[in-house]
């Protein structure tokens, strides 16, 4: 099973981001119910490893904090864009949570992710989307902002792949 850690978004934030989607040909927009703040992609693991990871993150304590969505961008930052994302404002506590989770996962034997953590919400997978249209979207939505929202929990998600895309389970 493919696992990742994330933060579920309030319905009002899901609604706001769902209204932004569209306008880029051949982009595959994330369903409203799949939007989340990505904390850590773990990848493919077996059932035993999943149980170890669950035990490891169980001890990670989270002091509630607030975030808001701010701006848009894409991965990778140079070259052909593959992922369109919404950025996070007020991410200091999110970086602290990410560091705690990395330590807990390392204690369970998971190697470090190997790239700098960039807090974001994936909006679309770009595939063969025209780079010019992606750039226009980013320019047009550069000032995207949402109301602040409370973060008081995180989840371990399972991503189940199917011919129609992925489904997330908590």
Secondary structure, 3 states (H helix, E strand, C coil): CEEEEEEECCHHHHHHHHHHCCCCCCCEECCHHHCEEEEEEEEECCHHHHHHHHHHHHCCCCCCEEEEEEEEEEECCCCCCCEEEEEEECCHHHHHHHHHHHHHHHHCCCCCCCCCCCCEEEEEECCCCCHHHHHHHHHHCCCCECCCEEECCCEEEEEEEECCEEEEEC
